[in-house]
């Protein structure tokens, strides 16, 4: 009986020490991790809205982070962040949205999208994507992402026969699900931009 009690006490002590160590590691690393995440986000902002020299975080309309008109048909997409891009003199040059699209083959795809004040999509940059290697992961490559950049359109569509218009995007071969997910995400960003009257809530 004493051995059982002794073993239980040892196990309890080990658990307590492990918990304390893990807690300490978390406290030590959480600030550097948060700083790195912020740097990654700012770099993504700059990538998709290069005209901006600084960014002002904005509130998201809607209590759950969604304010895309229901009739637009993008219920699988969510706007989870918004920022106003400013030039060196503080003038607005556009907006950056963080978008989560739930239609990816491998799960949610999260990316930033830059849109100028006149509604031109300036670019997209992946933040989180877990699609199939060699197929859906090509969505993170410049050849695919650049198809949205510099386009001022009502919405994008993807095609398997070669893009022939500004609003057309070449589908990734063998990964139309991923193509559709990203395209719908970009379209959701356009709908959000329009729903806010050309800007997010300030």
N, C-alpha and C positions, 0 to 999 in steps of 0.2 A: 504493500500500500504506500509506503514511504517513497518507493521508487517512482510510482505513478505520480504522486504529488510533486516530487522533485523534477520529474520530466515536464510536468505541466508548468511549473514555475519557470524552468529554463526556456520552454517554448514561448511563454508569455513575455519573458524578458527579451528574447530575440525579436519577437513581433514588435514590442514597444520600441526597441532600438532601431529596427528597420524603418518603422513609421516615422521616427524622429529624423533619421538620416534622409529619408525620401522627402519629408517636409522641408528640411533645410536645403536640399538640392533644388526643390521647386522654388523656394524663396530666392535662392541665389540666381537661378536661371530665368525666372519669369520676366524680369525686366529686360535682359539682353534679347530674349526671344521676342518680346513685345516691340522692342526697338527695331529688330531685324524685320519683323512683319510690317512695321510702319515704313521702313526704307523700301521694302519690296513693293508695297502699295504705291508709294510716291513715285518709284521708278516706273511702275506700270502706268500711272497717271501721265507721267511725262512722255512715255512711249506713245500713248494714244492721243495726246493733245499737246504736241511739241511747241505750239505757239504760246502756251501758258508758262509763266515763270513761277507762279505760286498757285496754290489751291486752297479754297475755302470750303470746309465740310458743310454740307447742308442737311437739314432734317429730311426724312423720307415721309411723304404723305401716306396716310393709312397706318393704322395701329400695328398691322402685321408686316409692314414693309412692302406692301403691294398696293399700287395705285394705277394699275393698267386697266383701262376700260374693259369690262367683262365681254362686251360685244366684239372686242378685237380678237378674242379667241386664243389668248395666250395664258391659260390658267396654269400651265406647267412651268411658267417663267416667273421670276421674282426679282424685283429691284431691291437690293439690300444695302446700297450705299450710293450717295450722290455728292459731288463736289463741283463748285464753280471754278473754272480756270480763269486766272487773271494775268494780264501782261505786266510789264515792268512798271507801268504807271497806274496800275489798279483797275484797268478797264477789263470788262468781261470779254473773253474770247470764245467761251464755250463751256461745255459741261462734261464731266466724266461720271459714268454710272458703273456700279458693280452689279453684275447680272448673274443669277443662278438659273440655269435651264435644267429641268429635271427629266429631259427626254434622251439623254445620252445612253449609249449602249452599255457603258460600264458604270453608269450612275450619274450623279449631278456633275455638271460642267460649270465652273465659275470663271468669269472673265470680266475685264474692264472694257468699256467702250467709250471712245471720245467722240463728241459731236459738237461741231462749231455752232455758234449762235444762229447761223442761218439754216441749220438743219443738215449740214453736210457731215456724213460719217467720216471721221478722221482716222479711225483705226480701232482694232481690238487687240487685246493681249490676254493670254490665258493665265489664270491664277491657280486653277486646280482642274486637272483633267486626268481620267483613268481609263481611256479608251484602249482598244486593241492595238498592240504594237504593230507598226508597219501598215496599219489601216487607219482606224479612227484617230490615232495619235498624230496623224499628219495634219489634223486641225490646228495643232500648235505650231506648224511650220509657216514660214513667211509666205510661201507660194499660195497657201490657202487663205491666210488671214488678210493678205494685201488685197484680195478681191473686193473687200468691203470698203477699203479706204478711198477717200476722195470722191465718194458717190453721194449725190443728193437725190434720193428717191423716196417714194411713199413707203415701199417695202421691198424686200429682196425675195427672190425665188431661186431655187437651185435647179440646175438642168444637167442631164447626162449626155447631152448632145453638143456641148460646147457653148459657152456664154457668148451671146451676140448682142446684148443690150446692157446698159449700166446697172439695171436691177437684177441681172442674172449672175449666178455664182456657179462655177463648175463644181459638181459634186465630187467628193473624194471617191475614187474607184473602190468598190467593195465596202464602202462605209457611208451609205446614204442616211442611215439613222443618225450618225454623228453630224453629218452635213445639215440635216434637217434640224437637229437640236440647236446647233450654233446659229443657223439662219433665223430660227424662231426667236432665239435669244436676242439677236440684233434687232429684229422687227419689234420685239417687246420694248426694247430701249427706245426705238423711234416712236412707238405709241405712247410711252411714258413722257417723252419729250413734248409731244404734241398735246397730251392731256394736261401738262403743266403750263400750257400756253407758251411753250418754247423755253421754259425754265423749270427747275425743281423748286420746291418750297424754300423760302429763305427765313 
